[in-house]
């Protein structure tokens, strides 16, 4: 679930940091669809355009310590 988006971030981290360092990225598939100053703003914008489970929010910063995965998915019980 959202593995494609996270792998895209890992593969392109260096170039993304050069362009978006310090921003919260919204990634859908293999594309950055938004860059925001806060996770809240990134979430608000993403949820207005995509369903939960269709996007990844990732803080864009160098190094492994920045690896975070924020998943927004629907849970059906």
N, CA, C and O atoms as a printed pandas DataFrame, in Angstrom:
     atom_number atom_name residue_name chain_id  residue_number  x_coord  y_coord  z_coord
0              1         N          UNK        A               1    0.845   -1.176    0.000
1              2        CA          UNK        A               1    0.000    0.000    0.000
2              3         C          UNK        A               1    0.892    1.243    0.000
3              4         O          UNK        A               1    1.649    1.466    0.945
4              5         N          UNK        A               2    0.806    2.021   -1.022
5              6        CA          UNK        A               2    1.596    3.235   -1.236
6              7         C          UNK        A               2    3.094    2.956   -1.308
7              8         O          UNK        A               2    3.910    3.868   -1.174
8              9         N          UNK        A               3    3.439    1.716   -1.517
9             10        CA          UNK        A               3    4.852    1.344   -1.646
10            11         C          UNK        A               3    5.469    2.015   -2.875
11            12         O          UNK        A               3    6.623    2.441   -2.841
12            13         N          UNK        A               4    4.697    2.106   -3.957
13            14        CA          UNK        A               4    5.194    2.739   -5.183
14            15         C          UNK        A               4    5.594    4.189   -4.910
15            16         O          UNK        A               4    6.640    4.649   -5.367
16            17         N          UNK        A               5    4.755    4.899   -4.164
17            18        CA          UNK        A               5    5.024    6.301   -3.860
18            19         C          UNK        A               5    6.277    6.451   -2.999
19            20         O          UNK        A               5    7.099    7.334   -3.246
20            21         N          UNK        A               6    6.421    5.598   -1.997
21            22        CA          UNK        A               6    7.586    5.694   -1.120
22            23         C          UNK        A               6    8.867    5.321   -1.869
23            24         O          UNK        A               6    9.906    5.953   -1.680
24            25         N          UNK        A               7    8.792    4.304   -2.710
25            26        CA          UNK        A               7    9.959    3.913   -3.500
26            27         C          UNK        A               7   10.350    5.026   -4.477
27            28         O          UNK        A               7   11.537    5.249   -4.716
28            29         N          UNK        A               8    9.363    5.721   -5.039
29            30        CA          UNK        A               8    9.644    6.869   -5.897
30            31         C          UNK        A               8   10.415    7.920   -5.103
31            32         O          UNK        A               8   11.408    8.461   -5.589
32            33         N          UNK        A               9    9.959    8.212   -3.880
33            34        CA          UNK        A               9   10.657    9.198   -3.053
34            35         C          UNK        A               9   12.097    8.759   -2.788
35            36         O          UNK        A               9   13.026    9.554   -2.937
36            37         N          UNK        A              10   12.283    7.514   -2.401
37            38        CA          UNK        A              10   13.635    7.029   -2.108
38            39         C          UNK        A              10   14.544    7.134   -3.333
39            40         O          UNK        A              10   15.691    7.570   -3.230
40            41         N          UNK        A              11   14.026    6.735   -4.474
41            42        CA          UNK        A              11   14.821    6.739   -5.705
42            43         C          UNK        A              11   15.223    8.159   -6.111
43            44         O          UNK        A              11   16.310    8.364   -6.653
44            45         N          UNK        A              12   14.363    9.126   -5.856
45            46        CA          UNK        A              12   14.589   10.491   -6.318
46            47         C          UNK        A              12   14.879   11.467   -5.179
47            48         O          UNK        A              12   14.826   12.682   -5.373
48            49         N          UNK        A              13   15.184   10.945   -4.006
49            50        CA          UNK        A              13   15.344   11.798   -2.834
50            51         C          UNK        A              13   16.332   12.937   -3.052
51            52         O          UNK        A              13   16.026   14.083   -2.724
52            53         N          UNK        A              14   17.490   12.650   -3.588
53            54        CA          UNK        A              14   18.512   13.691   -3.762
54            55         C          UNK        A              14   18.009   14.848   -4.623
55            56         O          UNK        A              14   18.177   16.013   -4.261
56            57         N          UNK        A              15   17.400   14.533   -5.748
57            58        CA          UNK        A              15   16.915   15.602   -6.625
58            59         C          UNK        A              15   15.701   16.312   -6.020
59            60         O          UNK        A              15   15.533   17.517   -6.209
60            61         N          UNK        A              16   14.863   15.579   -5.301
61            62        CA          UNK        A              16   13.707   16.207   -4.655
62            63         C          UNK        A              16   14.151   17.159   -3.544
63            64         O          UNK        A              16   13.565   18.226   -3.367
64            65         N          UNK        A              17   15.178   16.774   -2.803
65            66        CA          UNK        A              17   15.692   17.640   -1.732
66            67         C          UNK        A              17   16.228   18.944   -2.326
67            68         O          UNK        A              17   16.019   20.016   -1.756
68            69         N          UNK        A              18   16.910   18.859   -3.454
69            70        CA          UNK        A              18   17.425   20.073   -4.093
70            71         C          UNK        A              18   16.298   21.040   -4.453
71            72         O          UNK        A              18   16.471   22.257   -4.389
72            73         N          UNK        A              19   15.166   20.500   -4.824
73            74        CA          UNK        A              19   14.045   21.324   -5.277
74            75         C          UNK        A              19   13.065   21.681   -4.162
75            76         O          UNK        A              19   12.508   22.779   -4.160
76            77         N          UNK        A              20   12.844   20.753   -3.202
77            78        CA          UNK        A              20   11.759   20.917   -2.227
78            79         C          UNK        A              20   12.188   20.798   -0.760
79            80         O          UNK        A              20   11.336   20.574    0.101
80            81         N          UNK        A              21   13.452   20.937   -0.458
81            82        CA          UNK        A              21   13.911   20.697    0.919
82            83         C          UNK        A              21   13.065   21.458    1.945
83            84         O          UNK        A              21   12.809   22.654    1.811
84            85         N          UNK        A              22   12.644   20.717    2.973
85            86        CA          UNK        A              22   11.854   21.292    4.053
86            87         C          UNK        A              22   10.357   21.300    3.810
87            88         O          UNK        A              22    9.587   21.637    4.709
88            89         N          UNK        A              23    9.935   20.936    2.619
89            90        CA          UNK        A              23    8.510   20.910    2.290
90            91         C          UNK        A              23    7.917   19.529    2.563
91            92         O          UNK        A              23    8.631   18.527    2.593
92            93         N          UNK        A              24    6.625   19.496    2.758
93            94        CA          UNK        A              24    5.884   18.235    2.859
94            95         C          UNK        A              24    5.330   17.946    1.471
95            96         O          UNK        A              24    4.505   18.692    0.944
96            97         N          UNK        A              25    5.799   16.850    0.895
97            98        CA          UNK        A              25    5.398   16.500   -0.456
98            99         C          UNK        A              25    4.166   15.610   -0.440
99           100         O          UNK        A              25    4.016   14.748    0.425
100          101         N          UNK        A              26    3.300   15.829   -1.394
101          102        CA          UNK        A              26    2.203   14.904   -1.648
102          103         C          UNK        A              26    2.588   14.159   -2.922
103          104         O          UNK        A              26    2.795   14.762   -3.975
104          105         N          UNK        A              27    2.678   12.838   -2.804
105          106        CA          UNK        A              27    3.110   12.002   -3.920
106          107         C          UNK        A              27    1.979   11.052   -4.276
107          108         O          UNK        A              27    1.418   10.374   -3.415
108          109         N          UNK        A              28    1.655   11.017   -5.564
109          110        CA          UNK        A              28    0.655   10.102   -6.093
110          111         C          UNK        A              28    1.326    9.343   -7.230
111          112         O          UNK        A              28    1.819    9.946   -8.184
112          113         N          UNK        A              29    1.340    8.035   -7.123
113          114        CA          UNK        A              29    2.048    7.241   -8.128
114          115         C          UNK        A              29    3.520    7.599   -8.102
115          116         O          UNK        A              29    4.170    7.502   -7.061
116          117         N          UNK        A              30    4.033    8.003   -9.217
117          118        CA          UNK        A              30    5.431    8.410   -9.317
118          119         C          UNK        A              30    5.521    9.884   -9.687
119          120         O          UNK        A              30    6.277   10.277  -10.575
120          121         N          UNK        A              31    4.730   10.688   -8.982
121          122        CA          UNK        A              31    4.689   12.121   -9.277
122          123         C          UNK        A              31    4.452   12.930   -8.008
123          124         O          UNK        A              31    3.608   12.584   -7.181
124          125         N          UNK        A              32    5.204   14.002   -7.872
125          126        CA          UNK        A              32    4.951   14.963   -6.805
126          127         C          UNK        A              32    3.826   15.862   -7.308
127          128         O          UNK        A              32    3.973   16.555   -8.315
128          129         N          UNK        A              33    2.695   15.843   -6.592
129          130        CA          UNK        A              33    1.537   16.631   -7.026
130          131         C          UNK        A              33    1.348   17.883   -6.180
131          132         O          UNK        A              33    0.460   18.692   -6.448
132          133         N          UNK        A              34    2.193   18.043   -5.149
133          134        CA          UNK        A              34    2.124   19.238   -4.327
134          135         C          UNK        A              34    3.271   19.287   -3.343
135          136         O          UNK        A              34    3.784   18.249   -2.925
136          137         N          UNK        A              35    3.676   20.496   -2.970
137          138        CA          UNK        A              35    4.731   20.727   -1.977
138          139         C          UNK        A              35    4.243   21.831   -1.056
139          140         O          UNK        A              35    3.911   22.924   -1.513
140          141         N          UNK        A              36    4.199   21.547    0.252
141          142        CA          UNK        A              36    3.568   22.453    1.211
142          143         C          UNK        A              36    4.466   22.700    2.420
143          144         O          UNK        A              36    5.363   21.911    2.717
144          145         N          UNK        A              37    4.209   23.798    3.104
145          146        CA          UNK        A              37    5.007   24.175    4.266
146          147         C          UNK        A              37    4.672   23.383    5.526
147          148         O          UNK        A              37    5.449   23.382    6.480
148          149         N          UNK        A              38    3.523   22.710    5.539
149          150        CA          UNK        A              38    3.162   21.923    6.719
150          151         C          UNK        A              38    2.436   20.648    6.300
151          152         O          UNK        A              38    1.847   20.571    5.222
152          153         N          UNK        A              39    2.494   19.660    7.174
153          154        CA          UNK        A              39    1.813   18.401    6.906
154          155         C          UNK        A              39    0.297   18.605    6.892
155          156         O          UNK        A              39   -0.414   17.965    6.117
156          157         N          UNK        A              40   -0.188   19.493    7.748
157          158        CA          UNK        A              40   -1.625   19.763    7.799
158          159         C          UNK        A              40   -2.100   20.347    6.471
159          160         O          UNK        A              40   -3.122   19.925    5.930
160          161         N          UNK        A              41   -1.359   21.311    5.953
161          162        CA          UNK        A              41   -1.722   21.924    4.671
162          163         C          UNK        A              41   -1.642   20.888    3.545
163          164         O          UNK        A              41   -2.509   20.850    2.673
164          165         N          UNK        A              42   -0.609   20.057    3.566
165          166        CA          UNK        A              42   -0.464   19.004    2.551
166          167         C          UNK        A              42   -1.654   18.056    2.601
167          168         O          UNK        A              42   -2.209   17.692    1.565
168          169         N          UNK        A              43   -2.042   17.660    3.803
169          170        CA          UNK        A              43   -3.177   16.747    3.958
170          171         C          UNK        A              43   -4.470   17.398    3.477
171          172         O          UNK        A              43   -5.230   16.785    2.727
172          173         N          UNK        A              44   -4.721   18.622    3.900
173          174        CA          UNK        A              44   -5.952   19.313    3.503
174          175         C          UNK        A              44   -6.075   19.420    1.985
175          176         O          UNK        A              44   -7.143   19.183    1.421
176          177         N          UNK        A              45   -4.984   19.776    1.337
177          178        CA          UNK        A              45   -5.009   19.896   -0.121
178          179         C          UNK        A              45   -5.167   18.531   -0.791
179          180         O          UNK        A              45   -5.936   18.384   -1.741
180          181         N          UNK        A              46   -4.435   17.536   -0.289
181          182        CA          UNK        A              46   -4.487   16.201   -0.900
182          183         C          UNK        A              46   -5.873   15.580   -0.754
183          184         O          UNK        A              46   -6.401   15.005   -1.705
184          185         N          UNK        A              47   -6.454   15.694    0.420
185          186        CA          UNK        A              47   -7.751   15.048    0.665
186          187         C          UNK        A              47   -8.868   15.728   -0.131
187          188         O          UNK        A              47   -9.918   15.130   -0.367
188          189         N          UNK        A              48   -8.641   16.968   -0.540
189          190        CA          UNK        A              48   -9.643   17.651   -1.359
190          191         C          UNK        A              48   -9.621   17.158   -2.812
191          192         O          UNK        A              48  -10.573   17.372   -3.562
192          193         N          UNK        A              49   -8.523   16.495   -3.201
193          194        CA          UNK        A              49   -8.393   16.033   -4.589
194          195         C          UNK        A              49   -8.318   14.527   -4.748
195          196         O          UNK        A              49   -8.621   13.997   -5.818
196          197         N          UNK        A              50   -7.916   13.831   -3.690
197          198        CA          UNK        A              50   -7.699   12.388   -3.770
198          199         C          UNK        A              50   -8.413   11.688   -2.627
199          200         O          UNK        A              50   -8.719   12.293   -1.600
200          201         N          UNK        A              51   -8.671   10.405   -2.825
201          202        CA          UNK        A              51   -9.268    9.601   -1.765
202          203         C          UNK        A              51   -8.169    9.153   -0.808
203          204         O          UNK        A              51   -7.000    9.056   -1.181
204          205         N          UNK        A              52   -8.565    8.883    0.429
205          206        CA          UNK        A              52   -7.610    8.315    1.380
206          207         C          UNK        A              52   -7.068    7.021    0.796
207          208         O          UNK        A              52   -7.807    6.227    0.215
208          209         N          UNK        A              53   -5.765    6.823    0.961
209          210        CA          UNK        A              53   -5.117    5.638    0.424
210          211         C          UNK        A              53   -4.524    5.836   -0.958
211          212         O          UNK        A              53   -3.870    4.937   -1.485
212          213         N          UNK        A              54   -4.744    7.002   -1.554
213          214        CA          UNK        A              54   -4.234    7.275   -2.892
214          215         C          UNK        A              54   -3.022    8.194   -2.903
215          216         O          UNK        A              54   -2.464    8.467   -3.966
216          217         N          UNK        A              55   -2.603    8.678   -1.731
217          218        CA          UNK        A              55   -1.484    9.614   -1.697
218          219         C          UNK        A              55   -0.606    9.372   -0.483
219          220         O          UNK        A              55   -1.039    8.834    0.537
220          221         N          UNK        A              56    0.643    9.790   -0.630
221          222        CA          UNK        A              56    1.632    9.703    0.435
222          223         C          UNK        A              56    2.086   11.121    0.758
223          224         O          UNK        A              56    2.343   11.917   -0.145
224          225         N          UNK        A              57    2.184   11.432    2.039
225          226        CA          UNK        A              57    2.759   12.709    2.465
226          227         C          UNK        A              57    4.128   12.398    3.048
227          228         O          UNK        A              57    4.259   11.576    3.956
228          229         N          UNK        A              58    5.149   13.067    2.513
229          230        CA          UNK        A              58    6.535   12.792    2.904
230          231         C          UNK        A              58    7.281   14.100    3.129
231          232         O          UNK        A              58    7.314   14.958    2.247
232          233         N          UNK        A              59    7.883   14.257    4.314
233          234        CA          UNK        A              59    8.756   15.395    4.560
234          235         C          UNK        A              59    9.990   15.234    3.692
235          236         O          UNK        A              59   10.622   14.178    3.697
236          237         N          UNK        A              60   10.331   16.261    2.957
237          238        CA          UNK        A              60   11.453   16.201    2.034
238          239         C          UNK        A              60   12.692   16.781    2.695
239          240         O          UNK        A              60   12.836   17.997    2.822
240          241         N          UNK        A              61   13.579   15.895    3.110
241          242        CA          UNK        A              61   14.841   16.318    3.708
242          243         C          UNK        A              61   15.877   15.227    3.473
243          244         O          UNK        A              61   15.522   14.075    3.224
244          245         N          UNK        A              62   17.148   15.581    3.551
245          246        CA          UNK        A              62   18.198   14.604    3.261
246          247         C          UNK        A              62   18.344   13.568    4.374
247          248         O          UNK        A              62   18.009   13.819    5.532
248          249         N          UNK        A              63   18.847   12.410    3.993
249          250        CA          UNK        A              63   19.180   11.377    4.962
250          251         C          UNK        A              63   18.046   10.437    5.298
251          252         O          UNK        A              63   16.876   10.730    5.053
252          253         N          UNK        A              64   18.410    9.309    5.860
253          254        CA          UNK        A              64   17.450    8.272    6.216
254          255         C          UNK        A              64   16.547    8.673    7.365
255          256         O          UNK        A              64   15.422    8.182    7.465
256          257         N          UNK        A              65   17.020    9.563    8.242
257          258        CA          UNK        A              65   16.215    9.950    9.396
258          259         C          UNK        A              65   14.943   10.681    8.998
259          260         O          UNK        A              65   14.036   10.833    9.816
260          261         N          UNK        A              66   14.865   11.133    7.757
261          262        CA          UNK        A              66   13.663   11.835    7.295
262          263         C          UNK        A              66   12.607   10.878    6.763
263          264         O          UNK        A              66   11.506   11.310    6.423
264          265         N          UNK        A              67   12.916    9.595    6.685
265          266        CA          UNK        A              67   11.955    8.658    6.112
266          267         C          UNK        A              67   10.757    8.521    7.030
267          268         O          UNK        A              67   10.837    7.943    8.115
268          269         N          UNK        A              68    9.669    9.056    6.576
269          270        CA          UNK        A              68    8.403    8.897    7.273
270          271         C          UNK        A              68    7.381    8.485    6.239
271          272         O          UNK        A              68    7.468    8.867    5.072
272          273         N          UNK        A              69    6.441    7.725    6.665
273          274        CA          UNK        A              69    5.381    7.331    5.767
274          275         C          UNK        A              69    4.062    7.647    6.452
275          276         O          UNK        A              69    3.756    7.101    7.512
276          277         N          UNK        A              70    3.295    8.519    5.850
277          278        CA          UNK        A              70    1.986    8.865    6.375
278          279         C          UNK        A              70    0.960    8.281    5.427
279          280         O          UNK        A              70    0.803    8.743    4.297
280          281         N          UNK        A              71    0.267    7.265    5.896
281          282        CA          UNK        A              71   -0.733    6.609    5.072
282          283         C          UNK        A              71   -2.109    7.075    5.487
283          284         O          UNK        A              71   -2.420    7.183    6.673
284          285         N          UNK        A              72   -2.922    7.347    4.491
285          286        CA          UNK        A              72   -4.314    7.704    4.742
286          287         C          UNK        A              72   -5.150    6.709    3.946
287          288         O          UNK        A              72   -5.243    6.792    2.721
288          289         N          UNK        A              73   -5.747    5.781    4.653
289          290        CA          UNK        A              73   -6.500    4.744    3.965
290          291         C          UNK        A              73   -7.813    4.486    4.680
291          292         O          UNK        A              73   -7.985    4.789    5.861
292          293         N          UNK        A              74   -8.717    3.923    3.927
293          294        CA          UNK        A              74   -9.993    3.521    4.509
294          295         C          UNK        A              74   -9.837    2.118    5.048
295          296         O          UNK        A              74   -9.275    1.246    4.385
296          297         N          UNK        A              75  -10.324    1.907    6.227
297          298        CA          UNK        A              75  -10.280    0.584    6.832
298          299         C          UNK        A              75  -11.704    0.040    6.816
299          300         O          UNK        A              75  -12.627    0.666    7.338
300          301         N          UNK        A              76  -11.869   -1.123    6.214
301          302        CA          UNK        A              76  -13.171   -1.752    6.157
302          303         C          UNK        A              76  -13.141   -2.947    7.092
303          304         O          UNK        A              76  -12.325   -3.856    6.939
304          305         N          UNK        A              77  -14.033   -2.930    8.050
305          306        CA          UNK        A              77  -14.069   -4.011    9.036
306          307         C          UNK        A              77  -15.304   -4.836    8.835
307          308         O          UNK        A              77  -15.528   -5.802    9.565
